[in-house]
Amino acid sequence: MGCPTSHYDSTFVQQQASVRNKKYCRRGTETEKKFRSNATFPDTGRKSDIQTAAMRVIVFLPFLLFSLLTVHGSNGPNNDSKFEFSKSVYKVKGTIRKSDSDYVIVAEEDKKLRFAPSYLPEEYKKNGLEVTFDGELGKADASSTALNIHKIWVAYEIKEKYKLIHKSYDLN
């Protein structure tokens, strides 16, 4: 609906016109021109299209910046930058042991083989907990091998025994 062009459609337009349609009419009285330039429409309280678009940008921009900084600014819980990971392992069984202030996973097959996980869920930080994991191995120090866990899980019986909430964690 645009501005009235003839007597016939001007009657129809006047009946159907709303505040939204009046702002697009180029001609009009000084009051109508002033009305079109106002920030809000007096009878509806709605903001103009420009203000609505500006508000969307103002609300969306901080969210976008925060998301970009979060994704690119952190290494995540399972990517420790002080280790370099090179070899992938799957379904390795082991037991979690407390070593000084950290936790290590002692391999079931070779008790001398110790893995130092870069991240271990708080729930699984229990001495003697038997776990199975997938991940990547790297170099840490002489006594242990760095481990970037992709997935870690326990058997159902172990979950019930230790009263764990989660049976597995997917840390990808």
C-alpha positions as CSV (number, residue, x, y, z in Angstrom):
1,M,0.0,0.0,0.0
2,G,1.5,3.3,-1.0
3,C,0.4,6.8,-1.1
4,P,-3.1,7.5,-2.6
5,T,-3.0,8.4,-6.3
6,S,-6.7,8.8,-7.2
7,H,-10.0,9.5,-5.4
8,Y,-11.1,5.8,-5.7
9,D,-8.1,4.2,-4.1
10,S,-7.6,7.2,-1.7
11,T,-10.8,6.2,0.0
12,F,-9.7,2.6,0.2
13,V,-6.2,3.6,1.4
14,Q,-7.6,5.9,4.1
15,Q,-9.7,3.1,5.4
16,Q,-6.9,0.5,5.4
17,A,-4.0,2.9,6.2
18,S,-2.0,2.2,9.4
19,V,0.8,4.0,11.0
20,R,3.3,1.7,9.2
21,N,2.0,2.7,5.7
22,K,2.0,6.5,6.5
23,K,5.7,6.6,7.0
24,Y,6.3,5.6,3.4
25,C,4.2,8.4,1.9
26,R,6.5,11.1,0.6
27,R,4.0,13.9,0.6
28,G,2.0,15.1,3.5
29,T,1.6,17.9,6.0
30,E,4.3,19.1,8.3
31,T,2.8,17.0,11.1
32,E,3.0,13.8,9.0
33,K,6.6,14.6,8.0
34,K,7.4,15.2,11.7
35,F,5.6,12.0,12.5
36,R,7.6,10.0,10.0
37,S,10.9,11.3,11.5
38,N,10.0,10.3,15.1
39,A,11.9,7.4,16.7
40,T,8.8,5.6,17.8
41,F,5.3,5.6,16.5
42,P,3.0,7.3,19.0
43,D,0.0,5.2,18.7
44,T,1.8,1.8,18.8
45,G,4.9,2.5,20.7
46,R,6.9,0.5,18.1
47,K,10.4,1.5,17.1
48,S,11.3,2.3,13.6
49,D,12.9,-0.3,11.3
50,I,16.3,1.4,11.6
51,Q,16.3,1.3,15.3
52,T,15.2,-2.3,15.3
53,A,18.1,-3.2,13.0
54,A,20.5,-1.2,15.1
55,M,19.4,-3.0,18.3
56,R,19.9,-6.4,16.7
57,V,23.4,-5.4,15.7
58,I,24.2,-4.1,19.2
59,V,22.9,-7.2,20.9
60,F,24.4,-9.7,18.4
61,L,27.9,-8.1,18.1
62,P,29.1,-8.7,21.7
63,F,27.9,-12.3,21.5
64,L,29.8,-12.8,18.2
65,L,33.0,-11.3,19.7
66,F,32.7,-13.4,22.8
67,S,32.2,-16.6,20.8
68,L,35.2,-15.9,18.6
69,L,37.5,-15.1,21.6
70,T,36.3,-18.2,23.4
71,V,36.9,-20.5,20.4
72,H,40.2,-19.1,19.3
73,G,41.5,-17.8,22.7
74,S,41.6,-21.1,24.6
75,N,43.0,-24.5,24.1
76,G,40.0,-26.2,25.6
77,P,39.9,-28.7,28.5
78,N,41.7,-31.5,26.7
79,N,44.3,-29.7,24.6
80,D,47.3,-28.9,26.8
81,S,49.7,-26.8,24.7
82,K,52.9,-27.9,26.7
83,F,52.7,-31.4,25.1
84,E,53.0,-32.5,21.6
85,F,50.8,-35.4,20.7
86,S,51.6,-37.8,17.9
87,K,50.3,-41.4,18.4
88,S,46.6,-42.4,18.7
89,V,45.5,-45.2,21.0
90,Y,42.1,-46.9,21.3
91,K,40.4,-48.9,24.1
92,V,43.4,-48.9,26.5
93,K,42.5,-50.2,29.9
94,G,44.1,-48.7,33.0
95,T,43.7,-47.7,36.7
96,I,43.7,-44.2,37.9
97,R,46.3,-43.5,40.6
98,K,47.1,-40.3,42.6
99,S,50.7,-39.3,42.1
100,D,51.8,-36.3,44.2
101,S,49.3,-33.6,43.3
102,D,48.3,-35.0,39.9
103,Y,46.5,-38.2,38.7
104,V,48.1,-40.7,36.3
105,I,46.6,-43.7,34.6
106,V,48.6,-46.9,35.0
107,A,48.2,-49.3,32.0
108,E,46.7,-52.7,32.8
109,E,49.0,-54.6,30.4
110,D,52.3,-53.0,31.6
111,K,52.3,-51.7,35.2
112,K,55.4,-49.6,34.4
113,L,53.6,-47.6,31.7
114,R,52.0,-44.5,33.2
115,F,49.9,-41.9,31.3
116,A,49.7,-38.3,32.5
117,P,46.3,-37.0,31.2
118,S,46.2,-33.4,30.2
119,Y,42.6,-33.3,31.4
120,L,40.7,-35.8,33.6
121,P,37.1,-35.2,34.6
122,E,36.7,-34.4,38.3
123,E,34.3,-37.3,38.8
124,Y,37.0,-39.8,37.6
125,K,39.7,-38.5,40.0
126,K,39.4,-41.5,42.3
127,N,42.4,-43.6,43.3
128,G,41.9,-47.2,42.0
129,L,39.2,-46.4,39.5
130,E,39.5,-48.8,36.5
131,V,38.9,-47.0,33.2
132,T,39.2,-47.5,29.4
133,F,40.1,-44.6,27.2
134,D,40.8,-43.5,23.6
135,G,43.3,-40.7,23.0
136,E,46.6,-39.4,21.7
137,L,50.0,-40.1,23.3
138,G,52.8,-37.5,23.5
139,K,56.0,-36.8,25.4
140,A,55.8,-35.6,29.0
141,D,58.8,-36.7,31.2
142,A,60.9,-39.8,31.9
143,S,58.4,-41.3,34.3
144,S,55.1,-40.9,32.3
145,T,53.7,-40.4,28.8
146,A,51.5,-37.4,28.1
147,L,47.9,-38.4,27.3
148,N,45.2,-36.3,25.5
149,I,42.0,-38.1,26.3
150,H,39.3,-38.2,23.5
151,K,36.9,-40.5,25.3
152,I,37.1,-42.2,28.7
153,W,34.6,-44.6,30.2
154,V,34.1,-47.2,33.0
155,A,32.2,-50.5,33.2
156,Y,28.7,-50.4,34.5
157,E,29.7,-52.3,37.7
158,I,32.5,-49.8,38.4
159,K,30.0,-46.9,37.9
160,E,27.7,-48.4,40.5
161,K,30.6,-49.3,42.9
162,Y,32.0,-45.8,42.9
163,K,28.5,-44.1,42.6
164,L,29.6,-42.2,39.5
165,I,27.1,-40.0,37.7
166,H,28.5,-40.5,34.2
167,K,29.5,-43.8,32.7
168,S,31.6,-42.1,30.0
169,Y,32.9,-38.7,28.9
170,D,33.4,-37.7,25.2
171,L,36.1,-35.0,25.4
172,N,36.4,-34.3,21.6
